[in-house]
Amino acid sequence: MSKKKQFPLRIDPKLYEVLEKWAQDELRSVNTHIEYLLRESAKKAKRLKD
């Protein structure tokens, strides 16, 4: 299992609230949901291969 890179993330509180609710709806943690959204965006932009 690969070790994940940790770093601080400063985010607008209103956006965090949206992400928190969205993550709950998808049965994910906020961290996991942010990683999911970033991964999907990188794939769509053809910057990350499957």
C-alpha atoms as a printed R data frame, in Angstrom:
   type eleno elety resid chain resno       x      y       z
1  ATOM     1    CA   MET     A     1   0.000  0.000   0.000
2  ATOM     2    CA   SER     A     2   1.415  3.375  -0.965
3  ATOM     3    CA   LYS     A     3   1.810  6.140   1.565
4  ATOM     4    CA   LYS     A     4  -0.306  9.199   0.863
5  ATOM     5    CA   LYS     A     5   1.168 12.677   0.724
6  ATOM     6    CA   GLN     A     6  -0.118 14.901   3.522
7  ATOM     7    CA   PHE     A     7  -0.414 18.658   3.170
8  ATOM     8    CA   PRO     A     8  -2.512 21.460   4.681
9  ATOM     9    CA   LEU     A     9  -5.446 22.663   2.622
10 ATOM    10    CA   ARG     A    10  -6.947 26.089   3.129
11 ATOM    11    CA   ILE     A    11 -10.486 26.185   1.806
12 ATOM    12    CA   ASP     A    12 -13.398 28.589   1.963
13 ATOM    13    CA   PRO     A    13 -15.751 27.527   4.785
14 ATOM    14    CA   LYS     A    14 -18.816 27.684   2.519
15 ATOM    15    CA   LEU     A    15 -17.153 25.415  -0.030
16 ATOM    16    CA   TYR     A    16 -16.156 23.041   2.769
17 ATOM    17    CA   GLU     A    17 -19.803 22.842   3.878
18 ATOM    18    CA   VAL     A    18 -20.822 21.922   0.327
19 ATOM    19    CA   LEU     A    19 -18.097 19.269   0.120
20 ATOM    20    CA   GLU     A    20 -19.003 17.900   3.541
21 ATOM    21    CA   LYS     A    21 -22.666 17.423   2.573
22 ATOM    22    CA   TRP     A    22 -21.710 15.998  -0.814
23 ATOM    23    CA   ALA     A    23 -19.303 13.535   0.811
24 ATOM    24    CA   GLN     A    24 -22.009 12.436   3.259
25 ATOM    25    CA   ASP     A    25 -24.399 11.863   0.359
26 ATOM    26    CA   GLU     A    26 -21.771  9.647  -1.303
27 ATOM    27    CA   LEU     A    27 -20.896  7.838   1.971
28 ATOM    28    CA   ARG     A    28 -17.311  9.134   1.898
29 ATOM    29    CA   SER     A    29 -15.137 11.209   4.179
30 ATOM    30    CA   VAL     A    30 -14.478 14.764   3.023
31 ATOM    31    CA   ASN     A    31 -10.823 13.887   2.407
32 ATOM    32    CA   THR     A    32 -11.692 10.825   0.330
33 ATOM    33    CA   HIS     A    33 -14.292 12.772  -1.631
34 ATOM    34    CA   ILE     A    34 -11.865 15.592  -2.436
35 ATOM    35    CA   GLU     A    35  -9.322 13.009  -3.623
36 ATOM    36    CA   TYR     A    36 -12.030 11.333  -5.740
37 ATOM    37    CA   LEU     A    37 -13.060 14.640  -7.341
38 ATOM    38    CA   LEU     A    38  -9.448 15.583  -8.082
39 ATOM    39    CA   ARG     A    39  -8.703 12.152  -9.564
40 ATOM    40    CA   GLU     A    40 -11.781 12.280 -11.821
41 ATOM    41    CA   SER     A    41 -10.876 15.790 -12.957
42 ATOM    42    CA   ALA     A    42  -7.292 14.742 -13.733
43 ATOM    43    CA   LYS     A    43  -8.568 11.744 -15.755
44 ATOM    44    CA   LYS     A    44 -10.999 13.950 -17.684
45 ATOM    45    CA   ALA     A    45  -8.151 16.349 -18.505
46 ATOM    46    CA   LYS     A    46  -6.070 13.325 -19.655
47 ATOM    47    CA   ARG     A    47  -3.417 14.087 -17.046
48 ATOM    48    CA   LEU     A    48  -3.855 10.808 -15.165
49 ATOM    49    CA   LYS     A    49  -4.039  7.387 -16.731
50 ATOM    50    CA   ASP     A    50  -6.226  4.656 -15.244
